[in-house]
Amino acid sequence: MNRTIRTNATTDIRPRGGNWVTRGAVAAGRGVALAGLTLAGLLLWAALLTEVALAPLGAGLLAVPGTLGALRRLDNTVRRRCGDWCGVAIDIPYLPESSAAEERTPGQPPGLWRRLGFLLADQAIWRDLLWTAVDISAGCVLTLTPAGLIAWGLFGVVMPAVWHPIAAAGGNSWYAFVHVTSPLTAWLSVPLGLAFGTLGLWTGPRLLRGYGALAHSMLAPTRRAEHALRTSA
């Protein structure tokens, strides 16, 4: 069985035939999709913490292997997306699961304790858990900043059409450092909005590559794991 999936390190994340605006917009959209994977990881983290907290009461422990397995599958998706979208190849670091994990213990689900012990003994699963914590903080900044800048820029562009209803409703009348109190100041927001939008499009591909590099630093196999994978092949 092939234990690793290699992605193409030279993946071109730029849409064919697209200009820098298209490339930036696509990168921003991919960043939002990666942020969705981050949210899924957060939910799995919360489920795992709940299961561990309930373990002394005799509940939750049976679900831990399934949750850890789901986390592995999720991070494998992140690895593939980093290869396809960020141009960064990430091998799968998990040790091959022995057949002993599939044995059945009377009165227990098939291989529950062996599988749980195997998962917890694999260093890669602990790196997955650490990656989830980093992804929730630093990863989200890299993936959501371009889309946020583009959205904020669009808001500045449409400010002349929306400033009066917002001000009449008692809403915030500031756009960045521009105090929007009249049609003139509303129009001053337009070039500022274009600047924000341009910055979002420009940073999109670059921050996406940064996200790939960050993911590689934590989700790629360590030298020890690479050695273990070679010796078990």
N, C-alpha and C positions, 0 to 999 in steps of 0.2 A: 504493500500500500504506500502511496506517495504521502509522506508526512509533512511536506511543506508545499506551499503555494508561492511561487515567485511571480511578482508583478514586474512590469517592464520599467526599469530605472530611467529609460529615456523617453517615457511617455510624454507626448506633446499635449499639454493641457489647453492649448489654444484651438478654438474651433477653426476648421479649415476654411480659408477664404474670409475670415472675419477680421474686422478692424479692431483697434484697441477698445472702442466702445463696446462692441460685441463681446470681446474677450473679458472685459471687466464685468459686464452684466452677467455673463455665464458663470464667472468665478464667484460673483456675489451670490447667485442662486445656489451654486454648489456649497458655498459656505453655510447658507441657511439649512440645506439638507444635512450637512455634517452636524450642525447644531441640533437637528432633530435626533440624530444618533446619540449626541451628548445627553439629551433629555431622557432617552430610553435607558442609557447607562445610569443616570441618576435614579430612575425608578427602580432599576435592578439593585442598586446600592441600598435604597430604602427598604426594599423587600428583604434583602440579605440581613440587614441590621435587625429588622423585625424578627426574622426567623432565629437569629442567634440569641436575641433577647428572650424569646419564648422557649429556647432549648431547655433551660433548667426546669421548666414546668412540664416537659414531656411533649411539647408541641413545637412545630416549626423545623425540627432537625431533619425530618424526612424530606423537606423541600429544599434544603441547602444544596445538595448535589445538582438538582435541576436548575436552581438559580445560577450556580457557578457555571454550569454548562451553557445556559443562555447568555451569560456574560462573555464566555469564550466565543460563542457564535457572533455576538454583537461586535466584539473587537476584531474578529476576522473580517467582518464587513468593513470596519474602519480601515483595516490593512488593505483590502482590495480597493476601496475608494481613494486611499492615499496613492496607490499605484496608478489608478485610472485618471484621477482628477488633479492630484498634486505633483505627479511625476516623481514620486519617491517610492522605491521598492521596499517592501517589508515582508520578510519571511515569517511563516507561522512558527512560533517557538515551542509549542507544547510537545512534551514527551509522549511517545506512543503509549496508549493505554493497554495494559496487559490483559490477557484473557481471564486472569484471576478476578478482575473487577466485574466480570459478567457472571461469576458463579453465584449460585443461589444458597442463601442461608435459611434454614427452616424457620418459618414465622416472620421472616423479614423480606422486604422487597429484594429483587435480584442484586446481589453485590453491593448493598447500601453502604456498609462500613468500609469495604475495600475501595469502592469508588470514591467515597468521601476522603478516605486517607490518601488515595492516589492524587486527587485534585489538590488537597492541601499541601502535599509534599512537592508539588510541581512549582518551582520558583516563578514560572511564567504567570500563574494565576494571581500571585501576590503583586506582580508588576501590573497586571490588568486592573486590580483594585486600586493601586496607586495612580495608574493612568486615568481612571475615572475621576478621581479627585482633582488631578491636574487639568483634565479636560473641562471640568465644570467651571474652573476659574480661568486659567490662561487660555485654554483652547477656545472657549466661547468668545473671548476678546478677538482672537484671530479670525474666527469664522463669521462673526456677526458684525464686525466693524464696517466692512465695505457696504453691506446691505443697509446698515444704519445710516451711514453717510449719504448714500444715494436717496434713501427715504427722506432724510432731513433736508437734502438739497431740493428734492421735489416740492417739499413743503414751502421752502423759500421762494421757489419759482411761482407757485400759485398764491403766494401771500397777497398780492393786490386784489384777488378775487375773494379771499376769505377773511381778511383782517377785520373788516367792520363787523360781521356777525360774531366773530370771536370776542372783539372788544365790547360789543353790546351785551353779550352774555356774561361779561365779567371775567373772561378768560385771560390767560397770560398774553401780554401785548409785547413781549420781547422775542426777537429772533436773533439768536446769538447775542451780539453786542448792539444790535439795532433796536431802539425803542420804537415800535410801530404804533404811531398815534395818528397818522394821516396817510392819504394816498401817496404822497411823496416818499415818506419813510417806508411805506409798503413796497414801493418800487425799488428802493435801495436794497431790499432783501433779495431781489431777483439775481443780480450778479453774485451776491454772496451765496445764494442757493446753488447757482451754477458751479461755483468754486467747490462747494461741499460735494456736489454730485460728481464732478470731475475727479476729485480726490478719492471718492469711493470707487470709481471705475478704475483708476490708476492703481490703487492699492489692492484691488481684488485678487489678481493673479499672484502678486507678491506675498500677500498674507496667506494665501492658500498654500503656497510652497513652504512658508514658514510653519504652517500647521502640520504639513507633511513631515518636515524635519523634526518638529516637536514629538509627533507620534512615533517616528522612527526611533528616537532616543529612548523611548520607554516600551514600545511594543515589539521591537525587533529582538531576535534571540541574542542573549549574552554569549560571550565566548565559551562559557561553561556549558550553556545550553547547546550551542553548536557542536561542541565536542561530544556531548551526550547523544545528540541526534545522529552524529556520524557513527559512533560506536554501536548504536542500537539498530542501525540500518541493515 
